């Protein structure tokens, strides 16, 4: 498979969030930790699955799910930051990574939708 920046960023997000969760496990934010771990790994999993989709509509569906999960991940980051579980620097780093992935997914969805309409 050729170099895929979106896949690289999704993997980076999943790995970084997993490391973050491990460092937060003693803080008592068990629900937020569980949810952000789940949503960030789902971003990675859905983008991975899209690479081997059966059709353009299947790929579009996987990308849309990944985008929603990325938005959810960002929401959990906001909550963790608001409760002082993570500092401003970590929040911005992960939020920016989520934003980068979301923009790539949105662009890909627009392109795929255009191809489907033709």
N, CA, C and O atoms as CSV, one atom per row, in Angstrom:
chain,resi,resn,atom,element,x,y,z
A,1,UNK,N,N,0.844,-1.182,0.000
A,1,UNK,CA,C,0.000,0.000,0.000
A,1,UNK,C,C,0.885,1.240,0.000
A,1,UNK,O,O,1.899,1.302,0.696
A,2,UNK,N,N,0.484,2.210,-0.786
A,2,UNK,CA,C,1.279,3.442,-0.881
A,2,UNK,C,C,1.173,4.262,0.406
A,2,UNK,O,O,0.327,3.998,1.261
A,3,UNK,N,N,2.039,5.248,0.523
A,3,UNK,CA,C,2.060,6.121,1.680
A,3,UNK,C,C,0.714,6.830,1.808
A,3,UNK,O,O,0.250,7.463,0.859
A,4,UNK,N,N,0.098,6.727,2.963
A,4,UNK,CA,C,-1.223,7.304,3.189
A,4,UNK,C,C,-1.178,8.186,4.432
A,4,UNK,O,O,-1.217,7.674,5.551
A,5,UNK,N,N,-1.097,9.510,4.254
A,5,UNK,CA,C,-1.006,10.413,5.411
A,5,UNK,C,C,-2.183,10.281,6.382
A,5,UNK,O,O,-1.985,10.336,7.596
A,6,UNK,N,N,-3.399,10.107,5.868
A,6,UNK,CA,C,-4.554,9.997,6.748
A,6,UNK,C,C,-4.422,8.764,7.641
A,6,UNK,O,O,-4.732,8.817,8.832
A,7,UNK,N,N,-3.965,7.668,7.068
A,7,UNK,CA,C,-3.764,6.444,7.839
A,7,UNK,C,C,-2.678,6.656,8.890
A,7,UNK,O,O,-2.801,6.202,10.028
A,8,UNK,N,N,-1.623,7.346,8.494
A,8,UNK,CA,C,-0.516,7.631,9.419
A,8,UNK,C,C,-1.009,8.461,10.605
A,8,UNK,O,O,-0.673,8.162,11.751
A,9,UNK,N,N,-1.800,9.495,10.338
A,9,UNK,CA,C,-2.313,10.349,11.412
A,9,UNK,C,C,-3.311,9.589,12.299
A,9,UNK,O,O,-3.319,9.767,13.518
A,10,UNK,N,N,-4.137,8.757,11.697
A,10,UNK,CA,C,-5.100,7.980,12.481
A,10,UNK,C,C,-4.380,7.002,13.410
A,10,UNK,O,O,-4.780,6.817,14.560
A,11,UNK,N,N,-3.332,6.388,12.907
A,11,UNK,CA,C,-2.547,5.479,13.747
A,11,UNK,C,C,-1.854,6.256,14.870
A,11,UNK,O,O,-1.818,5.808,16.016
A,12,UNK,N,N,-1.314,7.408,14.532
A,12,UNK,CA,C,-0.667,8.260,15.538
A,12,UNK,C,C,-1.659,8.645,16.630
A,12,UNK,O,O,-1.330,8.602,17.816
A,13,UNK,N,N,-2.872,9.023,16.230
A,13,UNK,CA,C,-3.903,9.400,17.196
A,13,UNK,C,C,-4.222,8.223,18.114
A,13,UNK,O,O,-4.261,8.382,19.334
A,14,UNK,N,N,-4.447,7.049,17.540
A,14,UNK,CA,C,-4.800,5.873,18.344
A,14,UNK,C,C,-3.678,5.521,19.329
A,14,UNK,O,O,-3.941,5.222,20.493
A,15,UNK,N,N,-2.458,5.558,18.865
A,15,UNK,CA,C,-1.315,5.238,19.736
A,15,UNK,C,C,-1.161,6.288,20.834
A,15,UNK,O,O,-1.007,5.947,22.007
A,16,UNK,N,N,-1.204,7.548,20.458
A,16,UNK,CA,C,-1.034,8.623,21.443
A,16,UNK,C,C,-2.142,8.612,22.495
A,16,UNK,O,O,-1.875,8.802,23.682
A,17,UNK,N,N,-3.372,8.391,22.064
A,17,UNK,CA,C,-4.490,8.361,23.016
A,17,UNK,C,C,-4.369,7.134,23.924
A,17,UNK,O,O,-4.674,7.219,25.114
A,18,UNK,N,N,-3.933,6.014,23.388
A,18,UNK,CA,C,-3.733,4.824,24.223
A,18,UNK,C,C,-2.693,5.114,25.308
A,18,UNK,O,O,-2.887,4.753,26.469
A,19,UNK,N,N,-1.604,5.758,24.933
A,19,UNK,CA,C,-0.572,6.127,25.918
A,19,UNK,C,C,-1.131,7.116,26.944
A,19,UNK,O,O,-0.858,7.004,28.139
A,20,UNK,N,N,-1.909,8.079,26.467
A,20,UNK,CA,C,-2.532,9.044,27.369
A,20,UNK,C,C,-3.441,8.326,28.367
A,20,UNK,O,O,-3.400,8.607,29.564
A,21,UNK,N,N,-4.252,7.408,27.875
A,21,UNK,CA,C,-5.178,6.671,28.742
A,21,UNK,C,C,-4.429,5.877,29.808
A,21,UNK,O,O,-4.839,5.839,30.969
A,22,UNK,N,N,-3.346,5.255,29.411
A,22,UNK,CA,C,-2.557,4.511,30.391
A,22,UNK,C,C,-2.035,5.432,31.482
A,22,UNK,O,O,-1.978,5.043,32.648
A,23,UNK,N,N,-1.654,6.645,31.112
A,23,UNK,CA,C,-1.135,7.585,32.115
A,23,UNK,C,C,-2.258,8.160,32.984
A,23,UNK,O,O,-1.996,8.646,34.084
A,24,UNK,N,N,-3.497,8.110,32.506
A,24,UNK,CA,C,-4.629,8.679,33.245
A,24,UNK,C,C,-5.401,7.652,34.069
A,24,UNK,O,O,-6.302,8.023,34.821
A,25,UNK,N,N,-5.072,6.399,33.944
A,25,UNK,CA,C,-5.887,5.358,34.572
A,25,UNK,C,C,-6.038,5.512,36.080
A,25,UNK,O,O,-7.012,5.020,36.649
A,26,UNK,N,N,-5.114,6.172,36.729
A,26,UNK,CA,C,-5.182,6.342,38.187
A,26,UNK,C,C,-5.941,7.605,38.592
A,26,UNK,O,O,-6.062,7.892,39.783
A,27,UNK,N,N,-6.450,8.358,37.631
A,27,UNK,CA,C,-7.082,9.641,37.945
A,27,UNK,C,C,-8.557,9.528,38.321
A,27,UNK,O,O,-9.132,10.487,38.835
A,28,UNK,N,N,-9.168,8.393,38.078
A,28,UNK,CA,C,-10.584,8.246,38.398
A,28,UNK,C,C,-11.521,8.663,37.284
A,28,UNK,O,O,-12.735,8.693,37.485
A,29,UNK,N,N,-10.996,8.983,36.122
A,29,UNK,CA,C,-11.821,9.346,34.970
A,29,UNK,C,C,-12.111,8.115,34.113
A,29,UNK,O,O,-11.960,8.156,32.892
A,30,UNK,N,N,-12.524,7.030,34.746
A,30,UNK,CA,C,-12.619,5.752,34.032
A,30,UNK,C,C,-13.563,5.778,32.832
A,30,UNK,O,O,-13.250,5.181,31.802
A,31,UNK,N,N,-14.700,6.447,32.933
A,31,UNK,CA,C,-15.623,6.488,31.797
A,31,UNK,C,C,-15.031,7.275,30.633
A,31,UNK,O,O,-15.079,6.825,29.488
A,32,UNK,N,N,-14.483,8.430,30.921
A,32,UNK,CA,C,-13.884,9.247,29.855
A,32,UNK,C,C,-12.711,8.510,29.213
A,32,UNK,O,O,-12.542,8.553,27.995
A,33,UNK,N,N,-11.911,7.841,30.020
A,33,UNK,CA,C,-10.768,7.086,29.496
A,33,UNK,C,C,-11.250,5.970,28.584
A,33,UNK,O,O,-10.722,5.783,27.487
A,34,UNK,N,N,-12.252,5.232,29.037
A,34,UNK,CA,C,-12.809,4.147,28.221
A,34,UNK,C,C,-13.353,4.693,26.901
A,34,UNK,O,O,-13.090,4.132,25.837
A,35,UNK,N,N,-14.106,5.780,26.971
A,35,UNK,CA,C,-14.760,6.317,25.783
A,35,UNK,C,C,-13.761,6.899,24.780
A,35,UNK,O,O,-13.904,6.679,23.577
A,36,UNK,N,N,-12.763,7.631,25.249
A,36,UNK,CA,C,-11.804,8.228,24.313
A,36,UNK,C,C,-10.918,7.154,23.695
A,36,UNK,O,O,-10.519,7.264,22.536
A,37,UNK,N,N,-10.613,6.122,24.463
A,37,UNK,CA,C,-9.834,4.997,23.936
A,37,UNK,C,C,-10.629,4.317,22.814
A,37,UNK,O,O,-10.082,3.979,21.764
A,38,UNK,N,N,-11.911,4.128,23.058
A,38,UNK,CA,C,-12.786,3.472,22.085
A,38,UNK,C,C,-12.957,4.317,20.816
A,38,UNK,O,O,-12.856,3.800,19.703
A,39,UNK,N,N,-13.213,5.600,20.988
A,39,UNK,CA,C,-13.469,6.435,19.804
A,39,UNK,C,C,-12.208,6.650,18.978
A,39,UNK,O,O,-12.269,6.626,17.749
A,40,UNK,N,N,-11.073,6.858,19.623
A,40,UNK,CA,C,-9.841,7.084,18.847
A,40,UNK,C,C,-9.387,5.824,18.121
A,40,UNK,O,O,-8.876,5.900,17.004
A,41,UNK,N,N,-9.570,4.672,18.747
A,41,UNK,CA,C,-9.198,3.427,18.060
A,41,UNK,C,C,-10.171,3.132,16.922
A,41,UNK,O,O,-9.799,2.497,15.935
A,42,UNK,N,N,-11.414,3.590,17.057
A,42,UNK,CA,C,-12.399,3.419,15.990
A,42,UNK,C,C,-12.049,4.265,14.760
A,42,UNK,O,O,-12.289,3.847,13.627
A,43,UNK,N,N,-11.487,5.444,14.986
A,43,UNK,CA,C,-11.026,6.269,13.862
A,43,UNK,C,C,-10.018,5.465,13.054
A,43,UNK,O,O,-10.140,5.336,11.836
A,44,UNK,N,N,-9.033,4.933,13.742
A,44,UNK,CA,C,-7.984,4.139,13.108
A,44,UNK,C,C,-8.559,2.902,12.414
A,44,UNK,O,O,-8.211,2.614,11.269
A,45,UNK,N,N,-9.433,2.177,13.100
A,45,UNK,CA,C,-9.995,0.943,12.544
A,45,UNK,C,C,-10.827,1.208,11.289
A,45,UNK,O,O,-10.717,0.473,10.307
A,46,UNK,N,N,-11.653,2.248,11.316
A,46,UNK,CA,C,-12.508,2.526,10.154
A,46,UNK,C,C,-11.714,3.024,8.958
A,46,UNK,O,O,-12.032,2.677,7.821
A,47,UNK,N,N,-10.694,3.827,9.191
A,47,UNK,CA,C,-9.854,4.262,8.075
A,47,UNK,C,C,-9.087,3.066,7.509
A,47,UNK,O,O,-8.908,2.951,6.297
A,48,UNK,N,N,-8.639,2.184,8.392
A,48,UNK,CA,C,-7.963,0.957,7.936
A,48,UNK,C,C,-8.894,0.106,7.080
A,48,UNK,O,O,-8.519,-0.349,5.999
A,49,UNK,N,N,-10.101,-0.100,7.572
A,49,UNK,CA,C,-11.072,-0.902,6.826
A,49,UNK,C,C,-11.414,-0.270,5.481
A,49,UNK,O,O,-11.624,-0.982,4.499
A,50,UNK,N,N,-11.473,1.033,5.427
A,50,UNK,CA,C,-11.812,1.729,4.177
A,50,UNK,C,C,-10.782,1.460,3.084
A,50,UNK,O,O,-11.105,1.517,1.897
A,51,UNK,N,N,-9.561,1.172,3.472
A,51,UNK,CA,C,-8.509,0.898,2.488
A,51,UNK,C,C,-8.819,-0.360,1.671
A,51,UNK,O,O,-8.310,-0.534,0.564
A,52,UNK,N,N,-9.655,-1.225,2.229
A,52,UNK,CA,C,-9.995,-2.485,1.562
A,52,UNK,C,C,-11.502,-2.625,1.382
A,52,UNK,O,O,-12.049,-3.726,1.450
A,53,UNK,N,N,-12.157,-1.502,1.152
A,53,UNK,CA,C,-13.612,-1.514,1.003
A,53,UNK,C,C,-14.027,-2.219,-0.284
A,53,UNK,O,O,-13.245,-2.361,-1.223
A,54,UNK,N,N,-15.283,-2.654,-0.292
A,54,UNK,CA,C,-15.832,-3.388,-1.440
A,54,UNK,C,C,-16.272,-2.465,-2.562
A,54,UNK,O,O,-16.343,-2.868,-3.723
A,55,UNK,N,N,-16.568,-1.215,-2.201
A,55,UNK,CA,C,-17.094,-0.276,-3.184
A,55,UNK,C,C,-16.893,1.149,-2.665
A,55,UNK,O,O,-16.518,1.356,-1.511
A,56,UNK,N,N,-17.144,2.109,-3.525
A,56,UNK,CA,C,-17.059,3.506,-3.094
A,56,UNK,C,C,-18.069,3.829,-1.993
A,56,UNK,O,O,-17.714,4.510,-1.031
A,57,UNK,N,N,-19.329,3.357,-2.104
A,57,UNK,CA,C,-20.255,3.626,-0.998
A,57,UNK,C,C,-19.792,3.002,0.328
A,57,UNK,O,O,-19.997,3.584,1.393
A,58,UNK,N,N,-19.176,1.835,0.260
A,58,UNK,CA,C,-18.643,1.204,1.463
A,58,UNK,C,C,-17.506,2.052,2.054
A,58,UNK,O,O,-17.444,2.257,3.266
A,59,UNK,N,N,-16.616,2.536,1.195
A,59,UNK,CA,C,-15.521,3.390,1.643
A,59,UNK,C,C,-16.076,4.675,2.260
A,59,UNK,O,O,-15.616,5.112,3.315
A,60,UNK,N,N,-17.054,5.268,1.605
A,60,UNK,CA,C,-17.679,6.493,2.106
A,60,UNK,C,C,-18.273,6.264,3.494
A,60,UNK,O,O,-18.113,7.096,4.386
A,61,UNK,N,N,-18.946,5.158,3.669
A,61,UNK,CA,C,-19.541,4.833,4.963
A,61,UNK,C,C,-18.479,4.731,6.051
A,61,UNK,O,O,-18.658,5.269,7.143
A,62,UNK,N,N,-17.388,4.053,5.767
A,62,UNK,CA,C,-16.289,3.905,6.741
A,62,UNK,C,C,-15.681,5.262,7.074
A,62,UNK,O,O,-15.387,5.539,8.237
A,63,UNK,N,N,-15.489,6.105,6.073
A,63,UNK,CA,C,-14.918,7.430,6.308
A,63,UNK,C,C,-15.858,8.305,7.135
A,63,UNK,O,O,-15.404,9.065,7.991
A,64,UNK,N,N,-17.155,8.202,6.888
A,64,UNK,CA,C,-18.116,8.994,7.662
A,64,UNK,C,C,-18.152,8.543,9.117
A,64,UNK,O,O,-18.256,9.368,10.024
A,65,UNK,N,N,-18.067,7.249,9.335
A,65,UNK,CA,C,-18.012,6.743,10.709
A,65,UNK,C,C,-16.735,7.221,11.384
A,65,UNK,O,O,-16.768,7.658,12.534
A,66,UNK,N,N,-15.617,7.142,10.684
A,66,UNK,CA,C,-14.340,7.601,11.239
A,66,UNK,C,C,-14.411,9.080,11.594
A,66,UNK,O,O,-13.885,9.496,12.626
A,67,UNK,N,N,-15.054,9.873,10.752
A,67,UNK,CA,C,-15.174,11.313,11.019
A,67,UNK,C,C,-16.001,11.558,12.284
A,67,UNK,O,O,-15.638,12.395,13.110
A,68,UNK,N,N,-17.104,10.833,12.436
A,68,UNK,CA,C,-17.925,10.971,13.638
A,68,UNK,C,C,-17.143,10.553,14.887
A,68,UNK,O,O,-17.240,11.202,15.929
A,69,UNK,N,N,-16.384,9.490,14.781
A,69,UNK,CA,C,-15.582,9.023,15.920
A,69,UNK,C,C,-14.474,10.026,16.261
A,69,UNK,O,O,-14.108,10.184,17.426
A,70,UNK,N,N,-13.957,10.686,15.257
A,70,UNK,CA,C,-12.933,11.705,15.464
A,70,UNK,C,C,-13.530,12.903,16.206
A,70,UNK,O,O,-12.889,13.476,17.088
A,71,UNK,N,N,-14.730,13.267,15.853
A,71,UNK,CA,C,-15.437,14.347,16.545
A,71,UNK,C,C,-15.714,13.944,17.992
A,71,UNK,O,O,-15.591,14.762,18.904
A,72,UNK,N,N,-16.085,12.690,18.196
A,72,UNK,CA,C,-16.310,12.202,19.559
A,72,UNK,C,C,-15.014,12.239,20.371
A,72,UNK,O,O,-15.012,12.644,21.534
A,73,UNK,N,N,-13.919,11.813,19.750
A,73,UNK,CA,C,-12.624,11.854,20.425
A,73,UNK,C,C,-12.301,13.272,20.873
A,73,UNK,O,O,-11.838,13.487,21.994
A,74,UNK,N,N,-12.545,14.227,20.003
A,74,UNK,CA,C,-12.296,15.626,20.334
A,74,UNK,C,C,-13.178,16.078,21.499
A,74,UNK,O,O,-12.734,16.852,22.348
A,75,UNK,N,N,-14.405,15.608,21.543
A,75,UNK,CA,C,-15.305,15.964,22.645
A,75,UNK,C,C,-14.786,15.426,23.975
A,75,UNK,O,O,-14.839,16.119,24.991
A,76,UNK,N,N,-14.286,14.196,23.970
A,76,UNK,CA,C,-13.722,13.621,25.198
A,76,UNK,C,C,-12.455,14.365,25.610
A,76,UNK,O,O,-12.192,14.542,26.800
A,77,UNK,N,N,-11.684,14.792,24.636
A,77,UNK,CA,C,-10.491,15.594,24.956
A,77,UNK,C,C,-10.898,16.886,25.663
A,77,UNK,O,O,-10.266,17.294,26.638
A,78,UNK,N,N,-11.953,17.523,25.166
A,78,UNK,CA,C,-12.443,18.763,25.789
A,78,UNK,C,C,-12.854,18.503,27.235
A,78,UNK,O,O,-12.549,19.295,28.127
A,79,UNK,N,N,-13.543,17.395,27.460
A,79,UNK,CA,C,-13.969,17.060,28.816
A,79,UNK,C,C,-12.760,16.806,29.723
A,79,UNK,O,O,-12.712,17.302,30.849
A,80,UNK,N,N,-11.803,16.047,29.239
A,80,UNK,CA,C,-10.603,15.779,30.035
A,80,UNK,C,C,-9.838,17.063,30.350
A,80,UNK,O,O,-9.292,17.223,31.442
A,81,UNK,N,N,-9.806,17.962,29.390
A,81,UNK,CA,C,-9.136,19.243,29.615
A,81,UNK,C,C,-9.926,20.100,30.606
A,81,UNK,O,O,-9.344,20.722,31.495
A,82,UNK,N,N,-11.222,20.131,30.455
A,82,UNK,CA,C,-12.077,20.934,31.344
A,82,UNK,C,C,-12.009,20.467,32.790
A,82,UNK,O,O,-12.201,21.260,33.711
A,83,UNK,N,N,-11.737,19.190,32.991
A,83,UNK,CA,C,-11.654,18.643,34.345
A,83,UNK,C,C,-10.211,18.564,34.840
A,83,UNK,O,O,-9.923,17.932,35.857
A,84,UNK,N,N,-9.321,19.210,34.113
A,84,UNK,CA,C,-7.896,19.268,34.465
A,84,UNK,C,C,-7.202,17.910,34.472
A,84,UNK,O,O,-6.162,17.749,35.111
A,85,UNK,N,N,-7.761,16.944,33.773
A,85,UNK,CA,C,-7.102,15.635,33.660
A,85,UNK,C,C,-5.922,15.714,32.689
A,85,UNK,O,O,-4.932,14.996,32.833
A,86,UNK,N,N,-6.049,16.611,31.688
A,86,UNK,CA,C,-4.934,16.857,30.767
A,86,UNK,C,C,-4.682,18.352,30.695
A,86,UNK,O,O,-5.598,19.156,30.871
A,87,UNK,N,N,-3.454,18.713,30.438
A,87,UNK,CA,C,-3.101,20.134,30.381
A,87,UNK,C,C,-3.382,20.715,28.993
A,87,UNK,O,O,-3.734,20.000,28.055
A,88,UNK,N,N,-3.218,22.007,28.899
A,88,UNK,CA,C,-3.491,22.754,27.657
A,88,UNK,C,C,-2.649,22.241,26.486
A,88,UNK,O,O,-3.144,22.101,25.368
A,89,UNK,N,N,-1.384,21.965,26.754
A,89,UNK,CA,C,-0.477,21.509,25.695
A,89,UNK,C,C,-0.929,20.173,25.104
A,89,UNK,O,O,-0.966,20.015,23.883
A,90,UNK,N,N,-1.269,19.222,25.954
A,90,UNK,CA,C,-1.744,17.912,25.475
A,90,UNK,C,C,-3.070,18.076,24.737
A,90,UNK,O,O,-3.270,17.497,23.669
A,91,UNK,N,N,-3.968,18.864,25.310
A,91,UNK,CA,C,-5.262,19.100,24.677
A,91,UNK,C,C,-5.099,19.634,23.269
A,91,UNK,O,O,-5.707,19.117,22.332
A,92,UNK,N,N,-4.286,20.661,23.112
A,92,UNK,CA,C,-4.094,21.269,21.794
A,92,UNK,C,C,-3.437,20.301,20.816
A,92,UNK,O,O,-3.818,20.238,19.647
A,93,UNK,N,N,-2.463,19.558,21.292
A,93,UNK,CA,C,-1.777,18.593,20.428
A,93,UNK,C,C,-2.764,17.577,19.853
A,93,UNK,O,O,-2.797,17.358,18.642
A,94,UNK,N,N,-3.558,16.966,20.710
A,94,UNK,CA,C,-4.492,15.926,20.253
A,94,UNK,C,C,-5.674,16.523,19.499
A,94,UNK,O,O,-6.160,15.928,18.537
A,95,UNK,N,N,-6.141,17.698,19.929
A,95,UNK,CA,C,-7.240,18.357,19.212
A,95,UNK,C,C,-6.810,18.703,17.789
A,95,UNK,O,O,-7.578,18.519,16.845
A,96,UNK,N,N,-5.587,19.204,17.635
A,96,UNK,CA,C,-5.090,19.543,16.300
A,96,UNK,C,C,-4.955,18.308,15.426
A,96,UNK,O,O,-5.239,18.362,14.229
A,97,UNK,N,N,-4.529,17.208,16.003
A,97,UNK,CA,C,-4.435,15.959,15.248
A,97,UNK,C,C,-5.829,15.490,14.814
A,97,UNK,O,O,-6.017,15.052,13.679
A,98,UNK,N,N,-6.791,15.585,15.714
A,98,UNK,CA,C,-8.179,15.249,15.352
A,98,UNK,C,C,-8.671,16.146,14.218
A,98,UNK,O,O,-9.294,15.665,13.271
A,99,UNK,N,N,-8.396,17.435,14.310
A,99,UNK,CA,C,-8.819,18.378,13.274
A,99,UNK,C,C,-8.211,18.057,11.926
A,99,UNK,O,O,-8.884,18.134,10.898
A,100,UNK,N,N,-6.940,17.699,11.929
A,100,UNK,CA,C,-6.253,17.339,10.680
A,100,UNK,C,C,-6.922,16.109,10.045
A,100,UNK,O,O,-7.175,16.079,8.840
A,101,UNK,N,N,-7.196,15.122,10.858
A,101,UNK,CA,C,-7.843,13.902,10.344
A,101,UNK,C,C,-9.248,14.227,9.847
A,101,UNK,O,O,-9.646,13.754,8.783
A,102,UNK,N,N,-10.001,15.019,10.594
A,102,UNK,CA,C,-11.358,15.387,10.179
A,102,UNK,C,C,-11.365,16.101,8.830
A,102,UNK,O,O,-12.210,15.825,7.979
A,103,UNK,N,N,-10.423,17.015,8.642
A,103,UNK,CA,C,-10.364,17.731,7.358
A,103,UNK,C,C,-10.051,16.769,6.212
A,103,UNK,O,O,-10.628,16.885,5.131
A,104,UNK,N,N,-9.156,15.836,6.439
A,104,UNK,CA,C,-8.816,14.862,5.398
A,104,UNK,C,C,-10.012,13.956,5.101
A,104,UNK,O,O,-10.290,13.636,3.945
A,105,UNK,N,N,-10.712,13.550,6.153
A,105,UNK,CA,C,-11.892,12.706,5.959
A,105,UNK,C,C,-12.997,13.460,5.228
A,105,UNK,O,O,-13.641,12.907,4.336
A,106,UNK,N,N,-13.217,14.715,5.599
A,106,UNK,CA,C,-14.248,15.518,4.931
A,106,UNK,C,C,-13.923,15.677,3.455
A,106,UNK,O,O,-14.796,15.513,2.604
A,107,UNK,N,N,-12.694,15.990,3.153
A,107,UNK,CA,C,-12.271,16.132,1.758
A,107,UNK,C,C,-12.453,14.818,0.999
A,107,UNK,O,O,-12.932,14.811,-0.135
A,108,UNK,N,N,-12.072,13.718,1.624
A,108,UNK,CA,C,-12.231,12.404,0.978
A,108,UNK,C,C,-13.697,12.081,0.747
A,108,UNK,O,O,-14.056,11.549,-0.303
A,109,UNK,N,N,-14.545,12.395,1.710
A,109,UNK,CA,C,-15.979,12.136,1.558
A,109,UNK,C,C,-16.569,12.949,0.408
A,109,UNK,O,O,-17.375,12.434,-0.366
A,110,UNK,N,N,-16.177,14.194,0.293
A,110,UNK,CA,C,-16.662,15.039,-0.802
A,110,UNK,C,C,-16.238,14.457,-2.146
A,110,UNK,O,O,-17.036,14.404,-3.082
A,111,UNK,N,N,-14.991,14.024,-2.240
A,111,UNK,CA,C,-14.480,13.431,-3.488
A,111,UNK,C,C,-15.232,12.153,-3.827
A,111,UNK,O,O,-15.637,11.955,-4.973
A,112,UNK,N,N,-15.420,11.291,-2.844
A,112,UNK,CA,C,-16.109,10.020,-3.085
A,112,UNK,C,C,-17.564,10.260,-3.474
A,112,UNK,O,O,-18.074,9.626,-4.398
A,113,UNK,N,N,-18.231,11.172,-2.773
A,113,UNK,CA,C,-19.630,11.479,-3.107
A,113,UNK,C,C,-19.741,11.986,-4.537
A,113,UNK,O,O,-20.698,11.657,-5.238
A,114,UNK,N,N,-18.780,12.776,-4.972
A,114,UNK,CA,C,-18.760,13.291,-6.339
A,114,UNK,C,C,-18.604,12.140,-7.338
A,114,UNK,O,O,-19.283,12.102,-8.365
A,115,UNK,N,N,-17.723,11.225,-7.032
A,115,UNK,CA,C,-17.520,10.065,-7.914
A,115,UNK,C,C,-18.749,9.173,-7.975
A,115,UNK,O,O,-19.077,8.638,-9.035
A,116,UNK,N,N,-19.423,9.011,-6.863
A,116,UNK,CA,C,-20.631,8.176,-6.821
A,116,UNK,C,C,-21.732,8.794,-7.671
A,116,UNK,O,O,-22.459,8.079,-8.360
A,117,UNK,N,N,-21.861,10.130,-7.626
A,117,UNK,CA,C,-22.909,10.813,-8.393
A,117,UNK,C,C,-22.687,10.707,-9.904
A,117,UNK,O,O,-23.646,10.792,-10.670
A,118,UNK,N,N,-21.472,10.527,-10.332
A,118,UNK,CA,C,-21.185,10.493,-11.782
A,118,UNK,C,C,-21.614,9.208,-12.416
A,118,UNK,O,O,-21.442,9.027,-13.622
